[in-house]
Amino acid sequence: MLALFRIPAFLHFWLAQVFSRLGDAIATTAIIFLIGSNSSDPIFISLVIFAELFATTAFGLFAGSIADRFPKHLVMIYMDVFRIVINIIMILCIASPLALIVLVFLKGIGTTIFYPARTSFIPDIVGENHVNEAMSISQSTYFTVYIIGPAIAGLLLTTTSVSMIFVLDILSYLFSIIFIMIANSFIVSKAKLDLTPEEKVTHEPIWASMISGLKTVYRIPSLFFLLMILIPFMFVAGIFDTTYTSILLQVFRLPAIDYGQIQSIEGIGAVVGAIIGPFLLRKLNSSLLLLCTIIAFGILMSCVTPLNYIHATNLSPIYVWSLAIGIINALINLPITSIFLKITPKPFRGRGISILQTLTTLGIILGLLSGGIVARYFNLITLTTIAGIALIVFILIIACTSKFKHLLQESRSEPTVASTSKQATESS
């Protein structure tokens, strides 16, 4: 896996991710602190998170069409420039929580358009055979940065102004632009040679491009079936996102120091999960790994019931539980992205990733909203346990279907771009 850093294009691509992600993590923490300290209404903090999620849901399909229509490195560069402009405006609107939330939404649009271009750019950088390793490095970097970022933000908030933090975020985007340009310079000639006439993106209207992307995913049975698995799962994950923090603070009544340590432990688990993911994919079929991790997630949700009986005398199981949650969260993402990149035809990869991003985010939003409403009328422990058991039953039923067996077969054979393109055409 570390051998990928010997590839100049990937090394610079990774450095671009490190700088932009670190800047984002620091800036997001600063925004939440700023809004929380300037407003007495807690709903404003919730709106910050919702604004980012809503941007992904509203503009996800559009983002995929952009990624497939234009050179991916240029899409990433332009979105970095766009987010630089948003940060400059944020500096001018520091005193207005409402304006900051609107700007977070606009910045979320830039991130939403950036993400499919970045993810679908990875096979061009490392080749089809190293996608799993590259995604693992990308995810471990993501989780590591989001552990380090808030800590750095906390230090900066005590030593400098919020405006300076936004300036640092601007600098991170500038470094990202530079490294993306360098990375592309190493692969541009190869990418032109590898692109066959059948794979070139036509200049169809954006709306037509979005519709053709949806049709392509629908016509590839394995991709459509995968989405039918992921949407209910993300819905349950959204419910867990709603109850998780409340259980730790309101039911288990963790002190601030234990709560902070558990958050760090979960982040460490995510890094571990991203690192061991490729090794597990070599031993297990990617679809089988996805099945196992979703079942494990359901089991971890159900574990809140026994934890509720022992937390008063021993917190160690809660630490182990949080570590396992972090590992499973990372392991779930790797096979999902791997399957999509392998099965989706090359001209549709940006749209495929954006459809995945949009629908899964929509599932999380619905889960968050439903979980918040239902939690008013049900015990948090009971709600989380029932949701976990329901998820396990759902996945076990899915595992017995012929469509899942077909997905297993496709993941095992790792179909080529040509074969999936042919499959999509034949299904039309």
C-alpha positions as CSV (number, residue, x, y, z in Angstrom):
1,M,0.0,0.0,0.0
2,L,2.8,2.5,0.9
3,A,4.4,1.7,-2.5
4,L,1.8,4.1,-4.0
5,F,3.6,7.0,-2.5
6,R,6.4,6.2,-5.0
7,I,4.0,7.3,-7.8
8,P,4.6,11.0,-8.1
9,A,1.1,11.7,-9.3
10,F,-0.4,10.0,-6.2
11,L,2.0,11.5,-3.8
12,H,1.1,15.1,-4.9
13,F,-2.6,14.1,-5.1
14,W,-2.4,12.9,-1.5
15,L,-0.6,16.1,-0.3
16,A,-3.5,18.1,-1.9
17,Q,-5.9,16.1,0.2
18,V,-3.9,16.5,3.4
19,F,-3.8,20.3,3.1
20,S,-7.5,20.8,2.0
21,R,-8.9,18.3,4.5
22,L,-6.9,19.8,7.4
23,G,-8.0,23.3,6.5
24,D,-11.6,22.2,6.3
25,A,-11.4,20.4,9.7
26,I,-9.9,23.4,11.4
27,A,-12.4,25.9,9.7
28,T,-15.5,23.8,10.5
29,T,-14.5,23.6,14.2
30,A,-14.0,27.3,14.2
31,I,-17.3,28.0,12.6
32,I,-19.2,25.8,15.1
33,F,-17.4,27.5,17.9
34,L,-18.1,31.0,16.5
35,I,-21.8,30.3,15.9
36,G,-22.2,28.6,19.3
37,S,-20.6,31.5,21.1
38,N,-22.4,34.3,19.2
39,S,-25.9,32.7,19.4
40,S,-27.8,31.4,22.4
41,D,-30.0,29.3,20.2
42,P,-28.6,25.7,19.8
43,I,-30.5,25.2,16.6
44,F,-27.9,27.3,14.7
45,I,-25.3,24.6,15.4
46,S,-27.6,21.9,14.0
47,L,-28.1,24.1,11.0
48,V,-24.4,24.1,10.2
49,I,-24.4,20.3,9.9
50,F,-27.7,20.3,8.0
51,A,-26.5,22.9,5.6
52,E,-23.5,20.7,4.5
53,L,-25.7,17.6,4.2
54,F,-28.4,19.5,2.3
55,A,-25.9,20.8,-0.2
56,T,-24.8,17.3,-0.9
57,T,-28.3,16.0,-1.4
58,A,-29.4,19.0,-3.6
59,F,-26.4,19.2,-5.9
60,G,-25.0,15.7,-5.8
61,L,-26.4,14.6,-9.2
62,F,-25.3,17.8,-10.8
63,A,-21.8,17.4,-9.4
64,G,-21.4,14.0,-11.0
65,S,-22.3,15.3,-14.4
66,I,-19.8,18.1,-14.0
67,A,-17.1,15.6,-13.1
68,D,-17.8,13.4,-16.2
69,R,-18.2,16.3,-18.6
70,F,-15.0,18.4,-17.8
71,P,-11.4,17.5,-16.9
72,K,-11.5,16.3,-13.3
73,H,-8.4,18.1,-12.2
74,L,-9.9,21.4,-13.5
75,V,-13.1,20.8,-11.6
76,M,-11.2,20.3,-8.4
77,I,-9.1,23.4,-9.0
78,Y,-12.1,25.6,-9.7
79,M,-13.9,24.3,-6.7
80,D,-10.9,25.1,-4.5
81,V,-10.9,28.6,-5.9
82,F,-14.7,28.8,-5.3
83,R,-14.2,27.8,-1.6
84,I,-11.4,30.4,-1.3
85,V,-13.9,33.1,-2.3
86,I,-16.4,31.8,0.2
87,N,-13.8,31.9,3.0
88,I,-13.0,35.5,2.1
89,I,-16.7,36.4,2.4
90,M,-16.8,34.5,5.7
91,I,-14.1,36.7,7.2
92,L,-16.4,39.7,6.4
93,C,-19.4,38.0,7.9
94,I,-18.0,36.7,11.2
95,A,-20.5,38.6,13.3
96,S,-23.6,37.1,11.6
97,P,-24.5,33.5,12.4
98,L,-27.2,33.3,9.8
99,A,-24.8,34.6,7.0
100,L,-22.2,32.0,8.1
101,I,-24.8,29.2,7.8
102,V,-25.6,30.3,4.3
103,L,-21.9,30.5,3.4
104,V,-21.4,27.0,4.9
105,F,-24.2,25.8,2.5
106,L,-22.4,27.5,-0.5
107,K,-19.1,26.0,0.6
108,G,-20.9,22.6,0.8
109,I,-21.9,23.0,-2.8
110,G,-18.2,23.4,-3.7
111,T,-17.2,20.4,-1.7
112,T,-20.1,18.4,-3.2
113,I,-18.9,19.1,-6.8
114,F,-15.2,18.5,-5.7
115,Y,-15.8,15.0,-4.2
116,P,-17.0,13.0,-7.3
117,A,-14.2,14.6,-9.4
118,R,-11.6,13.6,-6.8
119,T,-12.9,10.1,-6.3
120,S,-13.3,9.3,-10.0
121,F,-9.8,10.7,-10.6
122,I,-8.1,8.1,-8.4
123,P,-8.2,5.2,-11.0
124,D,-6.5,7.6,-13.5
125,I,-3.7,8.2,-11.0
126,V,-3.0,4.7,-9.6
127,G,-4.5,2.4,-12.2
128,E,-7.5,0.1,-11.9
129,N,-5.6,-2.6,-9.9
130,H,-4.6,-0.2,-7.1
131,V,-8.0,1.5,-6.4
132,N,-8.5,-0.3,-3.1
133,E,-5.1,0.7,-1.7
134,A,-5.5,4.3,-2.9
135,M,-9.0,4.5,-1.3
136,S,-7.6,3.1,1.9
137,I,-4.9,5.7,2.1
138,S,-7.4,8.4,1.3
139,Q,-9.8,7.3,4.0
140,S,-7.1,6.9,6.7
141,T,-5.9,10.4,5.8
142,Y,-9.4,11.7,6.1
143,F,-10.0,10.2,9.5
144,T,-6.6,11.1,10.8
145,V,-7.0,14.7,9.7
146,Y,-10.4,15.0,11.4
147,I,-8.8,13.8,14.6
148,I,-6.0,16.3,14.4
149,G,-7.9,19.2,12.9
150,P,-10.3,20.0,15.8
151,A,-7.3,19.7,18.2
152,I,-5.3,22.2,16.2
153,A,-8.4,24.4,15.9
154,G,-8.8,24.4,19.7
155,L,-5.2,25.5,20.1
156,L,-5.6,28.2,17.4
157,L,-8.8,29.6,18.9
158,T,-6.8,30.3,22.1
159,T,-3.9,31.9,20.4
160,T,-5.2,33.7,17.4
161,S,-8.4,35.1,15.8
162,V,-11.1,33.2,13.9
163,S,-10.3,35.4,10.9
164,M,-6.7,34.0,10.9
165,I,-8.1,30.5,10.9
166,F,-10.1,31.3,7.8
167,V,-6.9,32.6,6.2
168,L,-5.1,29.4,7.0
169,D,-8.0,27.5,5.3
170,I,-7.5,29.7,2.3
171,L,-3.8,28.8,2.3
172,S,-4.7,25.1,2.5
173,Y,-6.8,25.4,-0.7
174,L,-3.9,27.3,-2.5
175,F,-1.6,24.4,-1.6
176,S,-4.2,21.9,-2.8
177,I,-4.5,23.7,-6.1
178,I,-0.7,23.6,-6.6
179,F,-0.4,19.9,-5.8
180,I,-3.4,19.0,-8.0
181,M,-1.7,20.7,-10.9
182,I,1.5,18.9,-10.3
183,A,-0.3,15.5,-9.9
184,N,-2.1,16.1,-13.2
185,S,1.1,17.0,-15.0
186,F,2.4,13.4,-14.3
187,I,-0.7,11.7,-15.7
188,V,-2.1,13.9,-18.4
189,S,-0.3,12.2,-21.3
190,K,-1.2,8.7,-20.0
191,A,-4.8,9.7,-19.5
192,K,-5.1,10.8,-23.1
193,L,-3.7,7.6,-24.4
194,D,-5.9,5.4,-22.2
195,L,-9.1,7.1,-23.1
196,T,-10.8,5.2,-25.9
197,P,-13.2,6.9,-28.4
198,E,-16.1,5.0,-26.8
199,E,-15.2,6.4,-23.4
200,K,-15.0,10.1,-24.3
201,V,-17.6,12.2,-22.7
202,T,-20.1,13.7,-25.1
203,H,-21.1,17.3,-24.9
204,E,-24.7,16.6,-24.0
205,P,-26.7,19.0,-21.9
206,I,-26.1,18.8,-18.2
207,W,-29.7,17.7,-17.5
208,A,-29.4,15.0,-20.1
209,S,-26.1,13.9,-18.6
210,M,-27.7,13.6,-15.2
211,I,-30.6,11.5,-16.6
212,S,-28.2,9.3,-18.6
213,G,-26.2,8.7,-15.4
214,L,-29.3,7.6,-13.5
215,K,-30.3,5.3,-16.3
216,T,-26.9,3.8,-16.5
217,V,-26.9,3.0,-12.7
218,Y,-30.5,1.6,-13.0
219,R,-29.6,-0.6,-16.0
220,I,-26.6,-2.2,-14.2
221,P,-28.5,-4.5,-11.9
222,S,-25.7,-4.9,-9.4
223,L,-25.3,-1.2,-8.9
224,F,-29.0,-0.6,-8.5
225,F,-29.2,-3.5,-6.0
226,L,-26.3,-2.1,-4.1
227,L,-28.1,1.3,-3.7
228,M,-31.2,-0.6,-2.5
229,I,-29.0,-2.0,0.2
230,L,-27.3,1.2,1.1
231,I,-30.3,3.5,1.4
232,P,-32.0,1.6,4.3
233,F,-28.6,1.1,5.9
234,M,-27.8,4.9,5.8
235,F,-31.3,5.6,7.2
236,V,-30.5,3.4,10.2
237,A,-27.0,5.0,10.4
238,G,-28.7,8.4,10.6
239,I,-30.8,7.2,13.5
240,F,-27.7,6.0,15.3
241,D,-26.0,9.4,14.6
242,T,-29.0,11.0,16.4
243,T,-28.9,8.7,19.4
244,Y,-25.1,8.0,19.8
245,T,-24.1,11.3,21.4
246,S,-27.3,11.5,23.5
247,I,-26.6,8.0,24.8
248,L,-23.1,8.8,25.8
249,L,-23.9,12.1,27.5
250,Q,-27.5,11.6,28.8
251,V,-27.8,7.9,29.4
252,F,-24.3,6.9,30.3
253,R,-23.6,10.3,31.7
254,L,-19.9,10.4,30.7
255,P,-17.7,13.1,32.2
256,A,-16.3,15.6,29.7
257,I,-12.8,14.0,29.8
258,D,-14.2,10.5,29.1
259,Y,-16.4,11.8,26.3
260,G,-13.5,13.5,24.6
261,Q,-11.3,10.4,25.0
262,I,-14.0,8.2,23.5
263,Q,-14.3,10.5,20.5
264,S,-10.5,10.2,20.0
265,I,-10.7,6.4,20.4
266,E,-13.4,6.3,17.7
267,G,-11.3,8.3,15.4
268,I,-8.3,6.0,16.0
269,G,-10.5,3.1,15.2
270,A,-11.5,4.7,11.9
271,V,-7.8,5.1,11.0
272,V,-7.2,1.4,11.9
273,G,-10.2,0.3,9.8
274,A,-9.1,2.3,6.8
275,I,-5.6,0.7,7.1
276,I,-6.7,-2.9,7.4
277,G,-9.4,-2.6,4.8
278,P,-7.3,-3.5,1.8
279,F,-5.9,-6.5,3.6
280,L,-9.4,-7.7,4.3
281,L,-10.4,-7.1,0.6
282,R,-7.6,-9.4,-0.5
283,K,-9.1,-12.2,1.7
284,L,-12.8,-11.4,1.3
285,N,-15.0,-10.5,-1.7
286,S,-15.8,-6.8,-1.5
287,S,-19.6,-7.5,-1.4
288,L,-19.1,-10.1,1.4
289,L,-17.0,-7.6,3.4
290,L,-19.8,-5.0,3.0
291,L,-22.3,-7.6,4.2
292,C,-20.2,-8.5,7.2
293,T,-19.5,-4.9,8.2
294,I,-23.2,-3.9,8.0
295,I,-24.1,-6.9,10.2
296,A,-21.3,-5.9,12.6
297,F,-22.7,-2.3,12.7
298,G,-26.1,-3.7,13.6
299,I,-24.6,-5.8,16.4
300,L,-22.7,-2.8,17.8
301,M,-26.0,-0.8,17.8
302,S,-27.6,-3.6,19.7
303,C,-24.8,-3.6,22.3
304,V,-26.1,-0.4,23.8
305,T,-28.5,-2.6,25.9
306,P,-25.9,-4.6,27.8
307,L,-23.7,-1.5,28.0
308,N,-26.5,0.3,29.7
309,Y,-26.3,-2.2,32.6
310,I,-22.6,-2.1,33.1
311,H,-21.5,1.5,32.4
312,A,-22.1,2.6,36.0
313,T,-19.4,0.2,37.3
314,N,-17.0,-0.1,34.3
315,L,-16.4,2.3,31.4
316,S,-13.8,0.0,29.6
317,P,-16.4,-1.8,27.5
318,I,-17.7,1.6,26.2
319,Y,-14.1,2.5,25.1
320,V,-13.9,-0.9,23.3
321,W,-17.3,-0.4,21.8
322,S,-16.4,3.1,20.4
323,L,-13.1,1.7,19.0
324,A,-15.1,-1.0,17.2
325,I,-17.6,1.6,15.8
326,G,-14.7,3.6,14.4
327,I,-13.2,0.5,12.7
328,I,-16.6,-0.6,11.2
329,N,-17.4,2.9,10.0
330,A,-14.2,3.0,8.0
331,L,-14.5,-0.6,6.7
332,I,-18.0,0.0,5.4
333,N,-16.9,2.9,3.2
334,L,-14.1,1.0,1.4
335,P,-16.0,-1.8,-0.2
336,I,-18.8,0.5,-1.2
337,T,-16.5,2.9,-3.1
338,S,-14.5,0.0,-4.5
339,I,-17.6,-1.8,-5.9
340,F,-18.9,1.4,-7.5
341,L,-15.5,2.3,-9.1
342,K,-15.1,-1.2,-10.5
343,I,-18.5,-1.8,-11.9
344,T,-19.5,1.7,-13.1
345,P,-18.4,2.4,-16.7
346,K,-15.5,4.8,-16.9
347,P,-17.5,7.7,-18.6
348,F,-20.1,7.5,-15.9
349,R,-17.8,7.2,-12.8
350,G,-18.3,10.8,-11.7
351,R,-22.1,10.5,-11.9
352,G,-22.0,7.0,-10.3
353,I,-20.1,8.3,-7.3
354,S,-22.4,11.4,-7.1
355,I,-25.5,9.2,-7.2
356,L,-24.0,7.1,-4.4
357,Q,-23.2,10.3,-2.4
358,T,-26.6,11.9,-2.9
359,L,-28.7,8.9,-2.0
360,T,-26.7,7.8,1.0
361,T,-26.7,11.4,2.3
362,L,-30.4,11.5,1.8
363,G,-30.8,8.3,3.8
364,I,-28.7,9.8,6.6
365,I,-30.8,13.0,6.6
366,L,-34.0,11.1,6.8
367,G,-32.5,8.9,9.6
368,L,-31.4,12.0,11.5
369,L,-34.8,13.6,11.2
370,S,-36.8,10.4,12.0
371,G,-34.4,9.5,14.8
372,G,-34.9,13.0,16.4
373,I,-38.7,12.7,16.2
374,V,-39.0,9.1,17.4
375,A,-36.4,9.6,20.2
376,R,-38.9,12.0,21.8
377,Y,-41.4,9.1,22.4
378,F,-39.1,6.1,22.8
379,N,-36.3,5.3,25.1
380,L,-32.9,5.9,23.4
381,I,-31.5,2.5,24.3
382,T,-34.6,0.7,23.1
383,L,-34.8,2.7,19.8
384,T,-31.1,2.1,19.0
385,T,-31.3,-1.6,19.9
386,I,-34.5,-2.2,17.8
387,A,-32.9,-0.3,14.8
388,G,-29.8,-2.4,15.1
389,I,-31.7,-5.7,15.2
390,A,-33.9,-4.6,12.3
391,L,-30.7,-3.8,10.3
392,I,-29.3,-7.3,11.0
393,V,-32.6,-9.0,9.9
394,F,-32.7,-6.9,6.7
395,I,-29.2,-7.7,5.7
396,L,-29.6,-11.4,6.4
397,I,-32.7,-11.5,4.2
398,I,-30.7,-9.6,1.5
399,A,-27.9,-12.2,1.7
400,C,-30.4,-15.0,0.8
401,T,-31.5,-13.4,-2.5
402,S,-30.3,-14.3,-5.9
403,K,-29.4,-10.7,-6.6
404,F,-26.9,-10.6,-3.8
405,K,-25.4,-13.8,-5.1
406,H,-25.1,-12.1,-8.5
407,L,-23.4,-9.1,-6.8
408,L,-21.0,-11.5,-5.1
409,Q,-20.1,-13.0,-8.4
410,E,-19.6,-9.6,-10.1
411,S,-17.4,-8.4,-7.2
412,R,-15.3,-11.7,-7.4
413,S,-14.8,-11.4,-11.1
414,E,-14.0,-7.7,-10.9
415,P,-15.6,-6.8,-14.3
416,T,-13.8,-4.5,-16.6
417,V,-15.1,-1.1,-17.8
418,A,-15.9,-2.6,-21.2
419,S,-18.0,-5.4,-19.8
420,T,-20.0,-3.1,-17.5
421,S,-20.6,-0.7,-20.4
422,K,-21.8,-3.7,-22.5
423,Q,-24.1,-4.8,-19.6
424,A,-25.6,-1.4,-19.3
425,T,-26.3,-1.3,-23.0
426,E,-27.8,-4.7,-23.2
427,S,-30.2,-3.9,-20.3
428,S,-31.5,-0.8,-22.0
